[in-house]
Amino acid sequence: MSTDKKPDFSNVRSSVQSTEEIIGSPDFSNVQSSVKSTEEIIEPDPVEQAYTVEKGDTLSAIAQHFYGKASRWHAIFEANRDQLDDPDRIQPGQVLRIPVIRADAD
């Protein structure tokens, strides 16, 4: 008859001692970080806008509104050649594409 007695480790104690100097927590309070890059920052292309023609509108007036220069009406006309044959014949209700013109373009 054999009895399987399991070992009893309930009274076992452990401790660790070292000869190393105990140093407190590291102090990172003065750490600073910065990131610099030589990559060129490229702005996303602005999105083309749309404009619905109202009674009395002209391409020059629309250009003045969007670009600050009435003389830029050609850009709107060219962007809408698929629906405009004559820059003087725009109709109320037409939806025109207003292309993006870079500030340095004149």
N, C-alpha and C positions, 0 to 999 in steps of 0.2 A: 504494500500500500504506500503510495507515494503522495505526498501533498506538495502541490506547487505553491511555494511561497514566493511572492514577488518581493523584490528588494524594496526597502523603505528608505527613501531619500528625504523625508520630511524634515529631518534635523540638519541637513547639509547647509552650510553657510559659505558664502564666497566673498572675496574682497580682492581689490587690485591695488597695488602700490607701485609707484614709479619714481625714478630718480630725476625725471624731467621736470623742469621748472613749469609751474602752472601759470599760464598766461590768460588774462581775461579775454573777453570777446573782442574781436577786431573792431577798430573804429573806422568806419567809412564815412564819417560826417563831412569830411573835406573833399571827397571824391567828386570830380566834375567830368562831364562827358560832352563831346561835341562830334558832329559828323560833317565832313567836308567832302565834296565830290568835284571831280573835274568834268563830269558829264554836263552837257548843255541841257538846260531845262527847256522843254518844248511844250508850249501851250497847245491844248487841243484846238482844232479848227472850229471857229464859230459856226453855229448852225444857220443855214439859210432860213429866212423868214418868209412868210406869206402875207399878202395884203389884199383885202377885198375892196375893189374900186367903188367909190361913192360918187353920186351925182356931182358934177363940177370938178372932179379930180383931173389932173394932168400928170403926165410922167414927170415933168419938172417939179411939180408940187410934191409928188410922192418922193422924188429924189431929195428934195430939200428937207422933207420930214425925216427920212431915214439916214441920209448922209450929211446933211447940213450944207449941201451944195446942189442947187437946181441943175447945174451943168452935168451932173452925173446920171441924168435920165437915160443916157445911152446904155448903161450897164443893165438897167431894168428892162429896156427894150430888147437887148440882145438875149437876156436870160429867158424872155418870153416869146421868142420868135415863132414858137410852135403855135401860138394863139394870136399873135399880133402881126399884121402886115403893114400897118401904118401907125407910127407913134402918136398921131393926132386922133386916132379912133379907138380909144379905150371905152369900154362900156361899164356902167354901174353893175355890180354883181360879179364881174370877172375877178378871179383870184389870181393875182400875179405873184411870181416868185421874186423875192428881193434878195439878190445875191450879196454875199459878204464882200466888201471892198476894204482892203487893208488901208490903214491910215496913211501909209506912205505912197499910196497909188493916186496919181492925178493925171 
